Amino acid sequence: MHALAVPIRNAEMIHFFPFRLDPVNQSLSKCMPDGEIRTLAVGPRPFEMLQHLIYNHGRLVTHEELLGAVWPNQWVQPEVLKSHIKSIRSVLDDDAREPRYVETHRGRGYRFIAALDAPDSDAAPQGSSIRRPANLVGRESEFAQLREYFGQASSGTPQIVFVPGEIGSGKSALVDQFIDTLATSNAQTAIGHCLDGYADVEPYYPVLTLLTQLSRGEHAGAVRQELATLAPSWARHIPGLVANPHASHTGAAISARPVLREIQALLERLTLDCPIVLVLEDAHSADHSTIDWIAATASQAHRARHTRLMLIVTYRPEDACVADHPIGALHQDLAIRALCRDVPLNALKDDDVRTYLQMRAPNDPPEHLDRLARFIAERSGGNASFMVAMLNEVLQTRDDARPISVRRAPHDGEFPTHVPPLIARVIERRIARLGDLPQRVLEAASLTGDTFEAESAARAAGIAIETVEDVCEALCRQGCFIARVERSRSSDPCDVHAYQFRHVLYRQVCYERQSPIRRERMTQRIAQTADETVRPRVGLGETVAVTTSTHRLRPAASRSRA
């Protein structure tokens, strides 16, 4: 990285690894190890302070200068700077004693010391999204759908598009790529992120973010004028549009129905001049007021046939189901009434995984890539983020002269089977959100194999089989961790359902979060009810070889099927 030798233009995207500050959209993002761009929650004042420090990188910014820049024409206690600097350091994971980004000069001020990357020569224009460095694979059909729906919206048929998918499936990457392609069109674009844990803090937060971006984009003058005329309730809550400079845009919360009519009238008016594409990311974390806005927009779009609007909503169905969030029910309701479009993101195919590996390692022998592709496809289950993280684990040994598809392979020819730390933390957080009983069931099931029967998990956990089946069925309905295995129908009343972990890595994390003693105790419970006398081995790579008591209850004819 090289520090910039020229002043930063206010509209430039600012890069300081692994962070990106977007002055136009007033957002701070972090590039995660797996390539995901994660938007960070930063308050308005800390953001302005960080932006001012970056604009003056390498130079001491005094307390007085910082107060004047962030709170012009206002008197503020100087002590407030300390709390906001602490907030900035928390977001950047910076240490005041050994700073990497913000250096404190005691009693004088602060200095931004991190090196800045040179701005991209093809940086996204104002109002567009942050570019993703990784190429997309396996999403050509979904991308074509978005382009088709945009064409319909541009012709005056408004489109409400839902993009559901599990964590790491590539929802944001797909939408970002699509938004980037609109840079050469006359469309206005804006992206609002629903932040986890922020729903109860500020109603309509992501919607206000969308309007703020539009008011600072290419058509800023027209947007601001129409905001003041048609949507004054919203204008009062957008920074920079408040008539009284001493007033705060964080005053009373926006009230309900009148403002919904205001924003619908505003969008109808703005789309007369050009198409507008709005993106609402992670709607499973949206506040209920924002959900009401989505519903109202969909209903209005059905009636206002000449509004050139496209609203894209991404969310995780399993997270919405676990949290009993209304976005899932709204999506289903709109779909039944034909008021929305669906672009679901399913698992990547094996050929998609190989295509991605070919892009990352074009000089590797085909037979080596095939071997690695099969391994990653099986382990990742077609999850894009899991795939990238697993390949990055192999790429860590950059000094190895061998092809990447054979690096770090042990002498027995197998690839390392540990879960990459980033993936492990993500999965662990998701498991921790479940109740104690589902966690116990998943942990017990992890001992019996990638596919398991409810009875074997019940024996291991010491729980009634009916309870285990109820838990497994609930997890299947929610799309969490496991899915039911379809088998041929049987008239056997003792037959039980079989289930399968959705990803091998899910099972592995459930397995490894248990102590060895606990795993040993549960496998003994399984063995005690087995027809086979072979003692089960507790290594993760080996399925417990037992036949549960269910088989004793089945007649011989059905036993062979099992």
Protein Blocks (a to p, Z undefined) as FASTA:
>chain_A
ZZdfbdcdfkbccdddfbdcdfklopacdddfkopacdddddfklmmmmmmmmmmgoiac
dfklmmmmmmghiacdfklmmmmmmmmmmmnopafklcckbccdehibccdfbdcddddf
kbccehiacddfbdcehilmmmmmmmmmmmmmmnopacdddddddehilmmmmmmmmmmm
mmmmmbdcddddddehilmmmghklmmmmmmmmmmmmklmmmmmmmmmmmmmlmmmgghi
amblmbcfklccddfklmmmmmmmmmmmmmmmpccddddehkllccfklmmmmmmmmmmm
mmmmmbccdddddddfklmmmnopaklmmmmmmmmnopaccdddddddfklmmmmmmmmm
mmbcfklmmmmmmmmmmmnnopaklmmmmmmmmmmmmmbmbdfklgoiafkopacfbdcf
klmmmmmmmmmmpcfklmmmmmmmmmnojbdcfklmmmmnopafklmmmmmmmmmmnopo
iacddddddfbfkbccddddfbfklmmmmmmmpcfklmmmmmmmmmmmpfblcdcdfbfk
lccddddfklmmpcfklmmmZZ
